[in-house]
Amino acid sequence: MTIRVDFDDRLTEKAGASGVDVSAATVHGALFAVAREFPIFHMFNCDGQLRGILKVERNGEPTTVTQSLSEGDRLRLYLG
């Protein structure tokens, strides 16, 4: 399923894009797809954990990387 991942202003400036559509079933899968497309974000640490400076919301609410996604969900990635 296709999920929209929107970026905050600072990430938009770095990426040159306000977001991206990815195919994923979980928040982690969506973030991993973003990391592949935008390696400049350096999203994951050596242990594969999302770096503490990055936060993610699912449909406007805080979420965890283990959450499943549904068609029409929207993620927002931001520096926190």
C-alpha positions as YAML, in Angstrom:
chain: A
units: angstrom
residues:
- id: 1
  name: MET
  ca: [0.00, 0.00, 0.00]
- id: 2
  name: THR
  ca: [1.12, 3.54, -0.66]
- id: 3
  name: ILE
  ca: [1.76, 5.81, 2.31]
- id: 4
  name: ARG
  ca: [2.54, 9.52, 2.14]
- id: 5
  name: VAL
  ca: [5.43, 10.69, 4.33]
- id: 6
  name: ASP
  ca: [5.54, 14.47, 4.78]
- id: 7
  name: PHE
  ca: [8.66, 16.29, 5.98]
- id: 8
  name: ASP
  ca: [8.89, 19.30, 8.27]
- id: 9
  name: ASP
  ca: [10.39, 22.53, 6.94]
- id: 10
  name: ARG
  ca: [13.96, 21.72, 7.96]
- id: 11
  name: LEU
  ca: [13.88, 18.25, 6.38]
- id: 12
  name: THR
  ca: [12.18, 19.67, 3.29]
- id: 13
  name: GLU
  ca: [15.05, 22.11, 2.92]
- id: 14
  name: LYS
  ca: [17.61, 19.29, 3.22]
- id: 15
  name: ALA
  ca: [15.80, 16.93, 0.87]
- id: 16
  name: GLY
  ca: [14.58, 19.44, -1.68]
- id: 17
  name: ALA
  ca: [11.14, 17.80, -1.39]
- id: 18
  name: SER
  ca: [8.22, 18.22, 1.00]
- id: 19
  name: GLY
  ca: [7.64, 14.49, 1.24]
- id: 20
  name: VAL
  ca: [7.51, 11.22, -0.60]
- id: 21
  name: ASP
  ca: [5.11, 8.35, -1.31]
- id: 22
  name: VAL
  ca: [6.39, 4.95, -0.21]
- id: 23
  name: SER
  ca: [5.05, 1.42, -0.17]
- id: 24
  name: ALA
  ca: [5.08, -0.07, 3.35]
- id: 25
  name: ALA
  ca: [3.00, -2.05, 5.86]
- id: 26
  name: THR
  ca: [4.59, -0.61, 9.02]
- id: 27
  name: VAL
  ca: [5.93, 2.72, 10.19]
- id: 28
  name: HIS
  ca: [9.43, 1.20, 10.28]
- id: 29
  name: GLY
  ca: [9.08, -0.01, 6.69]
- id: 30
  name: ALA
  ca: [7.96, 3.43, 5.56]
- id: 31
  name: LEU
  ca: [10.86, 5.12, 7.36]
- id: 32
  name: PHE
  ca: [13.32, 2.62, 5.93]
- id: 33
  name: ALA
  ca: [12.03, 3.42, 2.43]
- id: 34
  name: VAL
  ca: [12.48, 7.14, 3.14]
- id: 35
  name: ALA
  ca: [16.03, 6.46, 4.39]
- id: 36
  name: ARG
  ca: [16.87, 4.68, 1.13]
- id: 37
  name: GLU
  ca: [15.51, 7.55, -0.95]
- id: 38
  name: PHE
  ca: [17.03, 10.32, 1.21]
- id: 39
  name: PRO
  ca: [20.29, 9.01, 2.74]
- id: 40
  name: ILE
  ca: [21.18, 12.59, 3.67]
- id: 41
  name: PHE
  ca: [18.76, 12.27, 6.62]
- id: 42
  name: HIS
  ca: [20.94, 9.65, 8.42]
- id: 43
  name: MET
  ca: [17.75, 8.32, 10.01]
- id: 44
  name: PHE
  ca: [18.95, 5.14, 11.72]
- id: 45
  name: ASN
  ca: [21.80, 4.53, 14.16]
- id: 46
  name: CYS
  ca: [24.21, 1.57, 14.02]
- id: 47
  name: ASP
  ca: [21.69, -0.64, 15.85]
- id: 48
  name: GLY
  ca: [18.97, 0.07, 13.29]
- id: 49
  name: GLN
  ca: [17.00, 2.29, 15.69]
- id: 50
  name: LEU
  ca: [15.47, 5.57, 14.57]
- id: 51
  name: ARG
  ca: [17.77, 8.36, 15.70]
- id: 52
  name: GLY
  ca: [16.44, 10.24, 18.73]
- id: 53
  name: ILE
  ca: [16.44, 13.59, 16.94]
- id: 54
  name: LEU
  ca: [13.80, 12.35, 14.48]
- id: 55
  name: LYS
  ca: [10.13, 12.08, 15.44]
- id: 56
  name: VAL
  ca: [7.24, 10.62, 13.51]
- id: 57
  name: GLU
  ca: [3.49, 11.08, 13.65]
- id: 58
  name: ARG
  ca: [0.80, 8.90, 12.10]
- id: 59
  name: ASN
  ca: [-2.33, 10.79, 11.11]
- id: 60
  name: GLY
  ca: [-1.37, 13.66, 13.42]
- id: 61
  name: GLU
  ca: [-0.69, 11.49, 16.49]
- id: 62
  name: PRO
  ca: [2.63, 10.29, 17.92]
- id: 63
  name: THR
  ca: [3.40, 6.72, 16.86]
- id: 64
  name: THR
  ca: [6.00, 4.01, 17.23]
- id: 65
  name: VAL
  ca: [7.98, 2.34, 14.48]
- id: 66
  name: THR
  ca: [6.23, -0.99, 15.20]
- id: 67
  name: GLN
  ca: [2.76, 0.32, 14.28]
- id: 68
  name: SER
  ca: [1.02, -1.21, 11.29]
- id: 69
  name: LEU
  ca: [-0.19, 1.11, 8.57]
- id: 70
  name: SER
  ca: [-3.50, 1.22, 6.73]
- id: 71
  name: GLU
  ca: [-4.33, 2.54, 3.29]
- id: 72
  name: GLY
  ca: [-4.71, 6.31, 3.50]
- id: 73
  name: ASP
  ca: [-2.47, 6.76, 6.54]
- id: 74
  name: ARG
  ca: [-0.18, 9.76, 6.46]
- id: 75
  name: LEU
  ca: [3.12, 10.03, 8.30]
- id: 76
  name: ARG
  ca: [4.91, 13.21, 9.23]
- id: 77
  name: LEU
  ca: [8.66, 13.10, 9.85]
- id: 78
  name: TYR
  ca: [10.18, 15.96, 11.78]
- id: 79
  name: LEU
  ca: [13.16, 17.02, 13.82]
- id: 80
  name: GLY
  ca: [12.23, 17.05, 17.48]
...
